[in-house]
Amino acid sequence: MKPPAIRPFKSKSPRAKPVDREGQEQAALMREIELRYPEVFELIYHVPNGGHRVKAVAAKLKAQGVKAGIPDLVLPMARGGYFGLYIEFKATVEPAPVSSSQQACIRRLNDQGYLAVVCQGHFDAMECLRAYLALPKTEVAA
């Protein structure tokens, strides 16, 4: 019987940790909203649908209602005839493409009377928010 061939140990080159540019930019956006529009900051929230999770946790969250394609930020303030604002946030540098589930969700939200948009980066999102807040408050007729 022939002994198994011994291969020399070959170390793997270390991979750089991926940089969460989208998360960093979105955090900067939230900080600016907190400083400029504290009343908006009290209401706007992030929907943590993305990210890598262990399969068991992903299955548990899906059973609890997590859905693919839901935009990242939700502002439940009615303006300009809309019921609220949804923002799908993409990084300025190396932005991820808008997925088909995100496009479909944005379409469904717009069909339901929300303003749902895709913003590329902190500054684009801030401009969108400023324009939305400049709209008159949506009045509910009794």
C-alpha positions in Angstrom: 0.0 0.0 0.0 1.4 3.3 -1.0 1.3 6.1 1.7 -0.8 9.2 0.8 1.0 12.0 -0.9 1.9 14.8 1.5 1.1 18.2 0.2 2.9 21.2 1.6 0.7 23.5 3.6 -0.4 26.5 1.6 -1.7 29.4 3.6 -4.6 31.3 2.3 -4.2 34.9 1.6 -6.3 36.9 4.0 -9.4 38.5 2.6 -10.3 42.0 3.5 -13.5 42.2 5.4 -16.3 43.6 3.2 -17.1 47.2 3.9 -20.8 48.0 4.5 -20.8 51.2 2.6 -24.6 51.3 2.4 -24.9 50.9 6.2 -22.3 53.6 6.8 -24.1 56.0 4.5 -27.5 55.2 5.9 -26.2 55.8 9.4 -24.9 59.2 8.3 -28.3 60.0 6.8 -30.0 59.1 10.1 -27.6 61.3 12.1 -28.3 64.2 9.8 -32.1 63.6 10.1 -31.7 63.5 13.9 -29.9 66.9 13.8 -32.0 68.7 11.2 -35.4 67.2 11.7 -35.8 65.8 15.2 -39.6 65.4 14.7 -38.9 63.2 11.6 -36.2 61.3 13.5 -38.7 60.3 16.1 -40.9 58.6 13.4 -38.5 57.3 10.7 -37.3 53.8 11.1 -35.1 51.1 9.3 -36.6 47.8 8.3 -33.7 45.3 8.8 -34.7 42.8 6.1 -31.2 42.4 4.6 -28.0 40.9 5.8 -26.6 37.5 6.2 -28.2 35.3 8.9 -28.0 31.7 10.0 -30.7 29.6 8.2 -32.7 28.9 11.4 -32.8 32.7 12.3 -33.8 33.5 8.7 -36.6 31.0 8.7 -37.8 32.3 12.1 -37.9 35.9 10.8 -39.6 34.9 7.6 -42.3 33.1 9.7 -42.7 36.3 11.7 -43.3 38.4 8.5 -40.0 39.5 7.1 -40.5 39.9 3.4 -38.0 40.4 0.5 -38.0 43.7 -1.2 -39.4 45.9 1.6 -37.6 49.3 1.4 -35.0 50.2 4.0 -36.5 53.3 5.6 -40.1 54.1 6.4 -41.4 57.5 7.4 -45.1 57.3 8.5 -45.8 61.0 7.9 -48.5 61.8 5.4 -47.6 64.6 3.0 -48.8 65.7 -0.5 -51.7 63.2 -0.7 -49.4 60.3 0.2 -49.8 58.2 3.4 -46.1 58.0 4.0 -42.6 57.7 2.5 -40.6 54.5 1.8 -36.9 54.8 0.8 -34.9 52.0 -0.7 -31.4 53.1 0.2 -28.4 52.3 -2.1 -24.8 53.2 -1.4 -23.2 56.0 -3.5 -20.0 53.9 -4.0 -20.5 50.4 -5.5 -24.3 50.5 -5.2 -26.2 47.2 -5.2 -28.7 46.9 -8.0 -32.4 47.3 -7.3 -33.7 43.7 -7.2 -36.8 42.5 -8.9 -38.5 42.0 -5.5 -37.6 45.5 -4.5 -39.0 46.9 -7.8 -42.2 45.0 -7.3 -42.6 46.1 -3.7 -42.0 49.8 -4.6 -44.7 49.4 -7.3 -47.2 47.9 -4.8 -46.5 50.6 -2.2 -47.0 53.4 -4.8 -50.2 51.7 -5.9 -51.4 51.8 -2.3 -50.9 55.6 -1.9 -47.4 55.7 -0.5 -44.4 57.5 -2.0 -41.8 54.7 -2.5 -38.5 55.7 -4.1 -35.0 54.5 -4.6 -32.3 56.9 -3.4 -28.6 56.5 -4.2 -26.6 57.7 -1.2 -27.0 60.0 1.7 -27.3 63.2 -0.2 -29.9 61.9 -2.7 -32.0 60.5 0.2 -31.7 63.8 2.1 -32.9 65.8 -0.9 -35.9 63.4 -1.4 -36.8 63.8 2.3 -36.6 67.6 2.1 -38.8 67.6 -1.0 -41.3 65.3 0.7 -41.4 67.3 3.9 -42.1 70.5 1.8 -45.3 69.0 0.6 -48.5 70.0 2.4 -49.7 67.7 5.2 -52.2 65.2 3.9 -55.6 66.0 5.3 -58.1 63.2 6.1 -61.6 64.1 5.2 -64.2 63.0 7.8 
